[in-house]
């Protein structure tokens, strides 16, 4: 008898202590928004992150191990069109995903095939269609809802995320884009159970599983 493994749907995000995942005034030339540097600068010198960008060197530490764990476990990615548009120029010809990526959009375009096994498929017919396609592409690996906040919120409200990992950076942004802003009451009624807590000098890594 063949056992079919259903992919785990994850959301894995860096977030400030006051709940922001981006700064203010996010634009194509300023994808993180103003004041958001602390959310991402801790990642840039990790060995696993540099590896993923085709670079050498970097710090081999617990943070790097957690980043590598995410990379190795992820078989497909879903993102919103804004995240794609703000990242397209920065990612270049060899984006860091190395998996199929499904982009939610009202402006469809042909699938883009990039170096390093990254493909971008543009999905105009909603979050459920994107998730079905991503699960088929991921096989036994995870499907990660990469962002932005609006995309993660849609999947949270529909109860479609199985695990949530937050990398809480010791910084207060004060303004910007909040991850949990405007979630409906149904999302708030879902129970979470802690999976692990790992604290390092760079971030506190919290992983939760939603109780179905």
C-alpha positions as CSV (number, residue, x, y, z in Angstrom):
1,X,0.0,0.0,0.0
2,X,1.3,3.4,-1.0
3,X,1.1,6.1,1.7
4,X,0.6,9.7,0.4
5,X,2.2,12.4,2.5
6,X,0.3,15.7,2.5
7,X,2.6,18.7,2.4
8,X,2.7,20.9,5.5
9,X,1.7,24.5,4.8
10,X,4.0,26.9,6.6
11,X,4.5,30.7,7.0
12,X,8.0,31.7,8.1
13,X,8.6,35.4,8.7
14,X,10.9,37.9,10.3
15,X,9.0,40.3,12.5
16,X,9.8,43.2,14.8
17,X,9.0,43.1,18.5
18,X,6.0,45.3,17.9
19,X,4.6,43.2,15.1
20,X,5.8,44.7,11.8
21,X,7.1,42.6,8.9
22,X,7.9,45.7,6.7
23,X,8.4,49.4,7.2
24,X,6.5,52.3,5.7
25,X,6.3,53.3,2.1
26,X,7.0,50.0,0.4
27,X,7.8,50.5,-3.3
28,X,9.5,48.6,-6.1
29,X,12.8,50.4,-5.3
30,X,12.3,50.1,-1.5
31,X,10.8,46.6,-1.0
32,X,11.3,46.4,2.7
33,X,9.9,49.9,3.4
34,X,11.5,52.6,5.4
35,X,13.1,51.6,8.7
36,X,12.9,47.9,8.1
37,X,16.6,47.2,7.9
38,X,16.7,45.4,11.3
39,X,14.2,42.8,10.1
40,X,16.6,41.5,7.5
41,X,20.1,42.5,8.2
42,X,20.6,39.7,10.7
43,X,20.0,37.2,7.9
44,X,22.5,38.5,5.4
45,X,25.7,37.1,7.0
46,X,24.4,33.7,7.7
47,X,26.3,30.9,5.9
48,X,23.1,29.2,4.7
49,X,21.6,32.4,3.3
50,X,24.9,33.3,1.5
51,X,25.0,29.7,0.1
52,X,21.5,30.2,-1.2
53,X,22.6,33.4,-3.1
54,X,25.5,31.5,-4.6
55,X,28.1,33.1,-2.2
56,X,30.6,31.6,0.1
57,X,31.5,32.3,3.8
58,X,29.3,33.6,6.4
59,X,28.4,32.7,10.0
60,X,27.7,29.0,10.9
61,X,25.5,29.3,13.9
62,X,22.0,28.3,15.2
63,X,20.3,31.0,13.1
64,X,22.0,29.7,10.0
65,X,20.9,26.1,10.9
66,X,17.3,27.2,11.2
67,X,17.5,29.0,7.8
68,X,19.0,26.0,6.2
69,X,16.2,23.8,7.7
70,X,13.6,26.1,6.1
71,X,15.3,25.9,2.7
72,X,15.7,22.1,2.8
73,X,12.1,21.5,3.9
74,X,10.4,23.8,1.4
75,X,9.2,22.3,-1.9
76,X,7.0,25.1,-3.2
77,X,6.4,28.8,-2.3
78,X,3.3,31.0,-2.6
79,X,3.5,34.8,-2.7
80,X,1.4,37.8,-3.6
81,X,2.0,39.9,-6.7
82,X,3.3,42.9,-4.7
83,X,6.0,40.7,-3.1
84,X,7.0,39.4,-6.6
85,X,7.0,42.9,-8.1
86,X,9.2,44.3,-5.3
87,X,11.6,41.3,-5.4
88,X,11.9,40.6,-9.2
89,X,14.8,43.1,-9.8
90,X,16.6,42.2,-6.6
91,X,16.4,38.4,-7.2
92,X,17.8,38.6,-10.7
93,X,18.2,35.6,-13.0
94,X,18.9,33.1,-10.2
95,X,16.3,33.7,-7.4
96,X,17.0,32.2,-4.0
97,X,13.9,29.9,-3.9
98,X,15.2,27.0,-6.1
99,X,11.6,25.6,-6.1
100,X,8.4,26.3,-8.0
101,X,6.8,29.7,-6.9
102,X,3.1,30.5,-7.3
103,X,2.3,34.2,-7.5
104,X,-1.3,35.3,-6.7
105,X,-2.2,38.0,-9.2
106,X,-5.0,39.7,-11.1
107,X,-2.5,40.4,-13.9
108,X,-1.6,37.0,-15.3
109,X,1.5,36.4,-17.4
110,X,3.3,33.4,-18.8
111,X,5.3,31.1,-16.4
112,X,8.9,32.3,-16.0
113,X,11.7,29.8,-15.8
114,X,14.7,31.0,-14.0
115,X,18.1,29.6,-13.1
116,X,18.5,27.2,-10.2
117,X,15.2,25.4,-10.7
118,X,13.0,28.5,-9.7
119,X,9.9,28.9,-11.8
120,X,7.3,31.6,-11.3
121,X,3.7,30.6,-12.1
122,X,1.1,33.4,-12.0
123,X,-2.2,32.3,-10.6
124,X,-5.2,34.5,-11.3
125,X,-8.0,32.3,-9.8
126,X,-7.4,32.7,-6.0
127,X,-5.6,31.3,-3.0
128,X,-7.2,27.8,-3.1
129,X,-6.0,27.3,-6.7
130,X,-2.5,28.4,-5.9
131,X,-2.4,26.1,-2.9
132,X,-3.6,23.1,-4.9
133,X,-0.9,23.7,-7.5
134,X,1.8,24.3,-4.9
135,X,1.0,21.1,-3.0
136,X,1.2,19.1,-6.3
137,X,4.6,20.7,-7.0
138,X,6.0,20.3,-3.5
139,X,5.5,16.5,-3.2
140,X,6.3,15.5,0.3
141,X,8.0,18.8,1.2
142,X,6.4,21.9,2.7
143,X,4.5,24.7,0.9
144,X,5.5,28.0,2.3
145,X,3.3,31.1,2.2
146,X,6.1,33.7,1.9
147,X,4.2,36.9,2.0
148,X,3.4,39.7,1.9
149,X,1.2,40.3,5.0
150,X,-2.0,40.4,3.0
151,X,-1.3,37.0,1.4
152,X,-0.4,35.4,4.8
153,X,-3.6,36.9,6.3
154,X,-5.8,35.4,3.6
155,X,-4.4,31.9,4.3
156,X,-4.7,32.4,8.0
157,X,-8.3,33.5,7.8
158,X,-9.2,30.4,5.7
159,X,-7.4,28.1,8.2
160,X,-5.1,26.9,5.5
161,X,-1.7,27.3,7.4
162,X,-0.5,24.4,9.5
163,X,2.6,25.9,11.1
164,X,3.8,29.4,11.8
165,X,7.4,30.3,12.5
166,X,8.2,33.9,13.6
167,X,11.8,35.2,13.9
168,X,11.3,38.0,16.3
169,X,14.0,40.6,15.9
170,X,14.9,42.8,18.9
171,X,13.8,46.0,17.3
172,X,10.8,48.4,17.5
173,X,9.8,49.8,14.1
174,X,6.9,51.9,15.4
175,X,5.1,52.0,12.0
176,X,4.8,50.0,8.9
177,X,3.1,46.8,7.8
178,X,1.7,44.6,10.6
179,X,1.4,40.9,10.0
180,X,-1.8,40.4,12.1
181,X,-3.6,43.7,11.2
182,X,-7.3,43.3,10.4
183,X,-7.6,39.5,10.8
184,X,-11.2,38.4,11.1
185,X,-12.6,36.8,14.2
186,X,-12.5,33.3,12.8
187,X,-8.7,33.5,12.5
188,X,-8.5,34.7,16.1
189,X,-10.4,31.7,17.4
190,X,-7.9,29.1,16.1
191,X,-5.7,27.5,18.7
192,X,-2.0,27.3,18.5
193,X,0.3,24.9,20.2
194,X,4.0,25.8,20.7
195,X,6.5,23.5,18.9
196,X,9.7,25.2,20.0
197,X,11.4,28.4,21.2
198,X,15.0,29.1,20.3
199,X,16.6,32.3,21.5
200,X,19.9,33.6,19.9
201,X,21.6,37.0,20.1
202,X,20.1,37.8,16.7
203,X,16.5,36.8,17.1
204,X,14.0,34.7,19.1
205,X,12.6,31.9,16.9
206,X,9.1,30.9,17.8
207,X,7.4,27.9,16.0
208,X,3.7,27.1,16.5
209,X,1.4,24.5,15.1
210,X,-2.3,25.2,14.5
211,X,-4.7,22.8,16.2
212,X,-7.1,21.6,13.6
